[in-house]
Amino acid sequence: IIQPIGNEYLIVRTKERSGLMDYAGKWVLPYEDREITHAFDDFFIVKPLDGKANVLNLKGEKQLKSDYTDITVRPNGFGEKPYLMLYERPLLGIADSSFEVLFIDTLMSISNPYRTYRNQKTAPQFVVVEGSSNYKNDRQGVRDRHGKKILPGIYDAISLLPHVDEDLYLVKKDSLFGVFDTDGKVVFSLNSKAINVEEGSK
């Protein structure tokens, strides 16, 4: 299998090995790795045959301080560089496009970051699922880019509240709803049967 990467490189794969070649036929990353995946720009996720995954540049230099069992690309907003999901079970973490590990913890999953544009000091924030891989028991929380808990992992659902003048989280726990700001402060206590905001509301 040959996969073009832009107009400069080709990922060459067989059943057991992968390598990165330029269009002149020169190996850029040698044909000796189990798997090579394009991450973004000139960076590639590489899994050796006998080792763990890391992100390499075109010189073969590792970009993350540690290797991980698996690394996948987590898309960001349109035109923005992606995040990298880091798997080292039972740990799950995330790194940004500068290869800074934002946090790694015993999390079940990490959602796309919320765009807290109105409150730039907190951006980005991540909804995380914490639990036991049992959908009936797993609960959601919010972390900032340093792993600090903004909202604890106790809620059934969390979403950004639309059509308001500040970034707010609408949360649900059991059959009740509440609203928190992006610092984790209560706006409406968790005691409402429903919370609706009409479009254009201030």
C-alpha angles and dihedrals in degrees: 000000000000119000119190115223106199115305097309113052144040128204107217116201136181127172094281109016142046137189141172119240133180122227091262089064096253118139109239094177108021124252094251107091128101094227139002122189128180110243103179139304108353096337127107135190106233128191114190120215092249103026150048130282129271137160115259132192123218090276090059093250119149115240100192121067092225135038120236136206088242139357125195135179117252110198118231128198122314111293092008125114115255131249123241121234113216120206123195104145128259082021126073124184146159135230129193128232092272086060093247109148104231096190142328122198144141093289128148094214143341122220129215110287118265115242101236091182096157092054103041095172090070099041125151110033126172133214107222130193115221125185144074103303087264106122092209092059104031115107135195132235138165127247129186123226091276094053094255113150110245092171120014120242096260105102131101092214139004128188139158111266107238131218098028131115097244137040109270134167121227108208133189127201119176102321098331132092134208140169129232132178124235090268089059095252120145116255096166119010120243095262106094126110090210139359119199129175121198116226111263094026118147 
